[in-house]
C-alpha cells in the first residue's frame, strides 16, 4: 500500500526532529565534558599553588608549558612527577585510616549527612549504615555529634588450618 505524500512528509519531519534532538543531546554532552575538564584543570592550577598568580603571569607560564609539550621526553618527566605526587598525596591522606562503620538509631536529615559525606562516608542502603575509610577517633566524633556510634570493620577470621584431604593413593 503506497503511503500518501502527507504521510511521507510527516515521517520526514519526525525524523528531522529526532535528529535535531540527538544533535542537541550531543552538544550538551560535549559542553558538559568541556566544563568538567575546565574545572579539573582549574583545580590542578590551584593544587599546584599557581592560583595566586595574576592572569598575565599564569598565561605566560602556560604558554611556556605549551612550548615544552612538543617534547615527548619532557611530557614523560611531567607525567612521572605528577603521578608520584598524586600517589604521595593519596598515601598521606589515607595514612592511619581504616574501614569504619557508623550506625545511627534513626535516619539522618540532609544537614546531618553532608558532613558525613564530606568526611568520605557513604550510606549503604542494604545494611542501613554509613561506611568509609577514616581515623577511628575522627569517626567517633562525627557519630557522637549525631547520636550514633562508630566501629572498626574487622575482617572475617580465617580458619587455622584446612581439613586434610584424603590422598588418592590411600
Buried (B, 14 or more C-beta within 10 A) or exposed (E): EEEEEEEEEEEEEEEEEEEEEEEEEEEEEEEEEEEEEEEEEEEEBEEEEEEEEEEEEBEEBEEEEEEEEEEEEEEEEBEEEEEEEEEEEEEEEEEEBEEBBBBBEEEBEEEBBEEBEEBBBEBEEEEEBBBBBBBBEBBBEBBEEBEBBBBEEEEEEEEEEEEEEEEEEE
